[in-house]
């Protein structure tokens, strides 16, 4: 480990990058009505403001992870932050629909490259054990803060300065992070003697992921069996199978097949998927409840999420104690169980409820969220060589991305079947919407409980001694 790099500043920069990635996920939701009115979006075209980001983010995650390992984590971090900042600037300056959608795509590409580089830099700049776990808990807690803060900040900025500021707020942060990165972060890259680049694997996995994510985004809107969505989805699935075939036969694969045999990495992928399908979908349904059932303003709705943010920060402070006492599996399982309890605490909400009735459940969910989110990345990074941390973290994030998309689609399908309605939730009467949201909370609780069983089935037992948390046992099977 090199000395002389200020670790406090390094952690601030990495936490800031996680903050703006999470912030950007929710901040645009609140700005959508104002944005639609300003640029003339229809209901169908407006969804591409979200989808353009999701498609490029999900599609390029795997490539982003590998490029981080090959080209250098700090270099990729700065390049990705520049792309994200550029997309934000173009979004804020957009005066018509197409430039805004392109800007969102650039933001998504920047995010796909930034996410694995950020986590890899935590691995290379902080020693394994309590130091790294503390850094990861701060990094992870910024994700929760960003999701909640995005709703609040989006409401304030849209109400008082216009929707453009929800994009432009990222630009000075991105510039500051880029300028300070060479001072605070040490470079790390894979030592390789080959110049071979897995072009076939790159093209197949990127196109496959884009088409699969497109299917998951569009199918709930257009219809699961409509040719315009299932044909791209099928092509995407075939491309991903082709990618798996290519990776077994190329000399320098984008994703080494042996990584998929690391039990804790595949277990972290599955855990991340269930985490995002439960905890990750909460923000959508609770925002609908507060704004459409309780008729809160965007600012009031954002304030409702602050208890979750605060409890997630408190939960992050307990991570090392939890890991030392219960290990990785016990900490993740505890977080899933706590989350399930929190979701069930939200089910009694009615049209006559208020923010006071929401707060207890959100406090409980925030603690569970902190335990799971941080620890699933610790599990995914254990036993992985430093020069492959980028691709490993991108695989876990891919699980999170796919889990959120699949989870939301499944919950929406169950709600439609249970209520015998094909109407979108946004157009439902408050009473019906309240019932739909309550059912969503129950499904999220069930998914979280399934996450407990997945944790014990898919993850290996890991050391609980101080200083050794995050070390995987030698056997991979």
C-alpha positions in Angstrom: 0.0 0.0 0.0 1.4 3.4 -0.9 1.6 6.0 1.7 1.0 9.7 1.4 -2.4 9.6 -0.1 -5.0 11.3 2.3 -7.5 8.5 3.0 -10.1 10.8 4.5 -10.2 12.8 1.2 -10.2 9.6 -0.8 -13.3 8.4 1.1 -15.1 11.7 0.7 -14.5 11.6 -3.1 -15.7 8.0 -3.4 -18.7 8.6 -1.1 -19.6 11.7 -3.2 -19.6 9.6 -6.4 -21.9 7.1 -4.8 -24.1 9.9 -3.6 -24.7 11.5 -7.0 -25.3 8.2 -8.7 -28.0 7.4 -6.1 -29.3 11.0 -6.2 -29.7 10.9 -9.9 -31.8 7.8 -9.7 -34.6 9.5 -7.7 -34.2 13.2 -8.3 -35.6 13.0 -11.9 -38.8 11.3 -10.7 -39.9 14.4 -8.9 -39.0 16.7 -11.8 -41.0 14.6 -14.4 -44.3 16.5 -14.4 -42.5 19.9 -14.7 -40.1 18.5 -17.4 -43.0 17.0 -19.4 -44.9 20.3 -19.4 -41.8 22.3 -20.4 -40.7 20.1 -23.3 -44.0 18.6 -24.4 -43.4 15.0 -23.5 -46.4 12.6 -23.8 -46.9 9.9 -21.2 -45.3 7.3 -23.4 -42.3 9.4 -24.5 -41.7 10.6 -21.0 -40.7 7.2 -19.8 -37.7 7.4 -22.0 -36.2 10.0 -19.7 -35.9 7.2 -17.2 -35.4 4.3 -19.7 -32.5 5.9 -21.5 -30.5 6.0 -18.3 -31.5 2.5 -17.3 -30.6 1.0 -20.7 -27.1 2.4 -20.9 -26.4 1.9 -17.2 -27.5 -1.8 -17.2 -26.0 -2.5 -20.7 -22.5 -1.2 -20.0 -21.9 -2.3 -16.4 -20.0 -5.5 -17.3 -17.8 -3.6 -19.8 -17.3 -0.8 -17.3 -16.0 -3.3 -14.6 -13.5 -4.9 -17.0 -12.2 -1.6 -18.4 -11.7 -0.4 -14.8 -9.4 -3.4 -14.2 -7.6 -3.1 -17.5 -7.1 0.6 -18.0 -6.7 1.7 -14.4 -9.3 2.3 -11.7 -8.5 5.9 -11.0 -8.3 6.7 -14.7 -11.6 5.1 -15.4 -13.1 6.8 -12.3 -12.1 10.2 -13.6 -13.3 9.5 -17.2 -16.6 8.1 -16.0 -17.2 11.1 -13.7 -16.4 13.4 -16.7 -19.0 11.5 -18.8 -21.6 11.7 -16.0 -20.9 15.4 -15.5 -21.2 16.0 -19.3 -24.5 14.2 -19.5 -25.8 16.3 -16.5 -24.7 19.5 -18.2 -26.3 18.6 -21.5 -29.5 17.5 -19.7 -29.7 20.9 -17.9 -29.2 22.8 -21.2 -31.6 20.6 -23.2 -34.4 22.6 -24.9 -36.2 19.7 -26.6 -37.0 16.0 -26.0 -34.3 14.2 -28.0 -31.3 16.1 -26.6 -32.6 15.4 -23.1 -33.0 11.7 -23.8 -29.4 11.5 -25.3 -28.1 13.3 -22.2 -29.8 10.8 -20.0 -28.1 8.0 -22.0 -24.7 9.7 -21.5 -25.4 9.9 -17.8 -26.2 6.2 -17.7 -23.0 5.3 -19.6 -21.0 7.4 -17.1 -22.8 5.7 -14.2 -22.0 2.2 -15.7 -18.3 3.0 -15.9 -18.3 4.9 -12.5 -19.9 2.4 -10.3 -17.4 -0.5 -10.6 -14.4 1.9 -10.6 -15.6 3.5 -7.4 -15.9 0.2 -5.6 -12.6 -1.0 -7.0 -10.9 2.1 -5.6 -12.2 1.3 -2.1 -10.6 -2.1 -2.4 -7.2 -0.7 -3.6 -7.1 2.4 -1.3 -8.2 0.8 2.0 -6.8 -2.3 3.7 -8.9 -5.4 3.9 -10.6 -5.8 7.3 -12.2 -3.2 9.6 -10.6 -0.2 7.7 -12.1 -1.3 4.3 -15.4 -2.3 6.0 -15.7 1.1 7.5 -15.0 2.7 4.2 -17.6 0.5 2.5 -20.2 1.3 5.1 -19.7 5.0 4.5 -19.8 4.5 0.7 -23.0 2.3 1.0 -24.7 4.7 3.4 -24.3 7.5 0.8 -26.3 5.3 -1.6 -29.3 5.4 0.8 -28.8 9.1 1.5 -28.7 9.8 -2.2 -32.0 7.9 -2.9 -33.8 9.8 -0.2 -32.1 13.1 -0.7 -32.9 12.9 -4.4 -36.6 13.0 -3.7 -36.3 16.0 -1.3 -33.8 17.9 -3.4 -35.7 17.2 -6.6 -38.8 18.7 -5.0 -37.0 21.8 -3.8 -35.0 22.5 -6.9 -38.0 21.9 -9.3 -40.3 24.1 -7.2 -37.9 27.0 -6.8 -35.4 27.0 -9.6 -36.9 24.7 -12.4 -36.3 21.1 -13.5 -33.0 22.1 -15.2 -31.3 22.4 -11.9 -31.9 18.8 -11.1 -29.3 18.0 -13.8 -27.0 20.9 -13.3 -26.5 20.2 -9.6 -24.2 17.3 -10.5 -21.8 19.4 -12.6 -19.9 21.2 -9.9 -19.7 18.0 -7.8 -18.3 16.1 -10.8 -15.7 18.8 -11.5 -14.6 18.9 -7.9 -14.2 15.1 -7.7 -12.2 15.0 -11.0 -9.8 17.8 -9.8 -9.1 16.1 -6.5 -8.8 12.5 -7.6 -5.1 12.6 -8.6 -4.3 14.0 -5.1 -6.4 11.6 -3.1 -6.6 8.3 -5.0 -3.9 5.9 -5.9 -3.9 4.2 -9.3 -4.4 0.5 -9.6 -4.6 -1.6 -12.8 -4.1 -5.2 -14.0 -0.7 -6.2 -15.1 -1.2 -8.0 -18.4 1.2 -9.0 -21.2 -1.5 -9.3 -23.8 -3.1 -6.6 -25.9 -6.0 -8.9 -26.9 -9.4 -7.3 -26.2 -12.5 -9.5 -26.1 -14.5 -7.6 -28.7 -17.0 -10.4 -29.4 -17.7 -10.8 -25.7 -18.1 -7.1 -25.2 -20.5 -6.7 -28.1 -22.6 -9.7 -27.2 -23.0 -8.9 -23.5 -23.6 -5.2 -24.0 -26.2 -5.7 -26.7 -27.7 -8.6 -24.8 -28.0 -6.6 -21.6 -29.5 -3.6 -23.4 -32.2 -5.7 -25.0 -33.0 -7.6 -21.9 -33.3 -4.4 -19.8 -35.4 -2.9 -22.6 -37.8 -5.9 -22.3 -38.0 -5.6 -18.6 -38.7 -1.8 -18.8 -41.2 -1.9 -21.7 -43.1 -5.1 -21.1 -45.1 -3.9 -18.1 -46.1 -0.8 -20.1 -46.8 -2.3 -23.6 -47.6 -5.9 -22.7 -45.5 -9.0 -21.9 -46.4 -10.9 -25.0 -46.4 -8.0 -27.5 -44.0 -8.8 -30.4 -42.3 -5.3 -30.1 -40.9 -6.2 -26.7 -40.6 -10.0 -26.5 -38.7 -10.3 -29.8 -35.9 -7.9 -28.6 -36.0 -9.6 -25.2 -35.6 -13.0 -26.8 -32.7 -11.7 -29.0 -31.1 -10.3 -25.8 -31.3 -13.7 -24.1 -29.8 -15.4 -27.1 -26.9 -12.9 -27.1 -26.3 -13.5 -23.4 -26.1 -17.2 -24.0 -23.7 -16.5 -26.9 -21.6 -14.4 -24.5 -21.4 -17.3 -22.1 -20.2 -19.5 -25.0 -17.6 -17.0 -26.1 -16.2 -16.5 -22.6 -15.4 -20.2 -22.3 -13.3 -20.1 -25.5 -11.5 -16.8 -25.6 -8.0 -16.4 -24.3 -8.6 -13.1 -22.5 -12.3 -13.1 -21.6 -14.3 -10.1 -20.5 -15.6 -12.2 -17.6 -13.3 -15.1 -16.7 -15.5 -18.2 -16.2 -13.6 -19.1 -13.1 -15.0 -16.0 -11.4 -18.5 -17.4 -11.8 -17.3 -20.5 -9.7 -16.5 -18.2 -6.8 -19.5 -19.1 -4.5 -19.5 -15.8 -2.6 -19.5 -13.8 -5.9 -22.5 -15.6 -7.4 -24.2 -15.6 -4.0 -23.7 -11.8 -3.8 -25.2 -11.4 -7.3 -28.3 -13.3 -6.2 -28.5 -11.5 -2.9 -28.2 -8.1 -4.7 -31.0 -9.1 -7.0 -33.4 -9.9 -4.1 -32.2 -6.8 -2.2 -33.1 -4.5 -5.1 -36.4 -6.3 -5.8 -37.5 -5.6 -2.3 -35.7 -2.6 -0.7 -35.1 -1.0 -4.1 -38.7 -0.9 -5.3 -39.9 0.7 -2.0 -39.1 4.2 -3.2 -41.4 3.9 -6.2 -44.4 2.7 -4.3 -44.0 4.9 -1.3 -43.6 8.0 -3.4 -46.9 7.1 -5.2 -48.5 6.6 -1.8 -47.4 9.9 -0.3 -48.1 12.0 -3.5 -51.2 10.3 -4.9 -52.9 9.0 -1.8 -51.9 11.5 0.9 -51.6 14.3 -1.7 -48.2 15.5 -0.4 -46.2 18.0 -2.4 -42.9 16.8 -3.8 -41.0 18.5 -1.0 -43.2 16.9 1.7 -42.9 13.5 0.0 -39.1 13.9 0.1 -39.1 14.8 3.7 -41.0 11.6 4.5 -38.0 9.6 3.5 -35.6 11.3 5.8 -36.1 8.9 8.7 -35.0 6.1 6.4 -31.8 8.0 5.5 -31.0 8.7 9.2 -31.6 5.1 10.3 -29.5 3.8 7.4 -26.6 6.1 8.5 -27.0 4.7 12.0 -27.1 1.2 10.7 -23.9 1.7 8.7 -22.1 2.5 12.0 -23.0 -0.9 13.3 -21.6 -2.9 10.3 -18.2 -3.9 11.8 -19.8 -5.0 15.0 -22.4 -7.0 13.2 -19.7 -8.6 10.9 -17.5 -9.5 13.8 -20.4 -11.0 15.8 -22.5 -12.7 13.1 -20.3 -12.8 10.0 -21.3 -11.9 6.5 -24.2 -14.4 6.2 -25.6 -13.5 9.6 -25.4 -9.8 8.8 -27.1 -10.0 5.4 -29.8 -12.4 6.8 -30.4 -10.0 9.7 -30.8 -7.1 7.4 -33.3 -9.0 5.2 -35.3 -10.0 8.2 -35.3 -6.5 9.6 -36.4 -5.2 6.2 -39.3 -7.7 6.0 -40.5 -6.5 9.4 -40.3 -2.9 8.3 -42.3 -3.6 5.1 -45.0 -5.3 7.1 -45.1 -2.3 9.4 -46.2 -0.2 6.4 -49.1 -2.4 5.4 -51.7 -0.8 7.8 -51.3 2.6 6.0 -54.6 4.0 4.8 -55.9 7.2 3.1 -56.3 8.7 6.6 -52.7 8.0 7.6 -50.0 10.6 7.8 -46.2 10.8 7.7 -46.2 9.9 11.4 -47.6 6.5 10.6 -44.9 5.9 7.9 -41.8 6.8 10.0 -41.6 3.7 12.3 -41.5 1.3 9.3 -39.0 3.4 7.5 -36.6 3.6 10.5 -36.7 -0.2 10.6 -36.2 -0.6 6.9 -33.2 1.8 6.9 -31.3 -0.3 9.4 -32.0 -3.4 7.4 -30.9 -1.7 4.2 -27.6 -0.6 5.6 -26.8 -4.2 6.8 -27.6 -5.8 3.4 -26.2 -3.3 1.0 -22.8 -2.9 2.5 -22.3 -6.5 3.3 -23.3 -8.0 -0.1 -20.5 -6.0 -1.7 -18.0 -7.2 1.0 -19.1 -10.8 0.2 -18.8 -10.2 -3.6 -15.2 -8.8 -3.2 -13.9 -11.6 -1.0 -11.4 -14.0 -2.5 -11.1 -11.9 -5.6 -7.7 -10.7 -6.8 -7.2 -6.9 -6.8 -6.9 -6.7 -10.6 -10.4 -8.3 -10.9 -12.2 -6.3 -8.3 -13.8 -4.1 -11.0 -15.5 -6.9 -12.9 -16.5 -8.5 -9.6 -18.2 -5.4 -8.3 -19.9 -4.8 -11.7 -21.4 -8.3 -11.5 -22.9 -7.6 -8.1 -24.2 -4.2 -9.4 -25.7 -6.0 -12.4 -27.5 -8.3 -10.1 -28.8 -5.2 -8.3 -29.9 -3.6 -11.6 -31.6 -6.7 -13.0 -33.2 -7.4 -9.6 -34.8 -4.0 -9.4 -36.2 -4.2 -13.0 -37.5 -7.8 -12.6 -38.8 -7.1 -9.1 -40.8 -4.1 -10.1 -42.2 -5.9 -13.2 -43.2 -8.9 -11.1 -44.8 -6.8 -8.4 -46.8 -4.8 -11.0 -47.9 -8.0 -12.7 -49.2 -9.4 -9.3 -51.0 -6.2 -8.5 -52.7 -6.2 -12.0 -53.8 -9.8 -11.5 -55.0 -9.3 -8.0 -56.9 -6.2 -8.7 -58.1 -7.3 -12.2 -57.0 -4.0 -13.6 -54.7 -3.0 -16.4 -54.7 0.7 -15.4 -51.3 2.2 -14.5 -51.0 2.9 -10.8 -50.7 6.7 -11.5 -54.2 6.8 -12.9 -55.9 4.8 -10.1 -58.3 6.3 -7.6 -56.7 6.9 -4.2 -58.6 4.0 -2.5 -57.5 1.5 -5.2 -54.0 2.8 -5.3 -53.7 2.5 -1.5 -54.7 -1.2 -1.9 -52.1 -1.7 -4.6 -49.3 -0.1 -2.6 -50.2 -2.2 0.5 -50.0 -5.3 -1.7 -46.6 -4.2 -3.0 -45.3 -3.8 0.6 -46.4 -7.4 1.4 -44.7 -8.7 -1.8 -41.5 -6.8 -0.8 -41.6 -8.5 2.6 -41.9 -11.9 1.0 -39.0 -11.2 -1.3 -36.9 -10.0 1.7 -37.7 -13.2 3.5 -36.7 -15.3 0.5 -33.4 -13.3 0.7 -32.7 -14.9 4.1 -32.9 -18.4 2.7 -30.9 -17.3 -0.4 -28.2 -15.9 1.9 -27.6 -19.1 3.8 -27.9 -21.3 0.7 -25.7 -19.3 -1.7 -22.9 -17.7 0.5 -20.0 -19.5 2.2 -19.3 -19.0 5.9 -16.7 -16.3 6.4 -14.4 -15.4 9.2 -15.8 -13.3 12.1 -12.5 -12.3 13.7 -11.7 -8.6 13.8 -9.4 -7.7 10.9 -10.4 -10.8 8.9 -13.9 -9.9 7.9 -14.2 -10.1 4.2 -11.6 -12.9 3.8 -13.0 -15.9 2.0 -12.0 -19.5 2.9 -9.8 -21.2 0.4 -12.3 -23.5 -1.2 -14.5 -22.0 -3.8 -17.1 -24.8 -3.9 
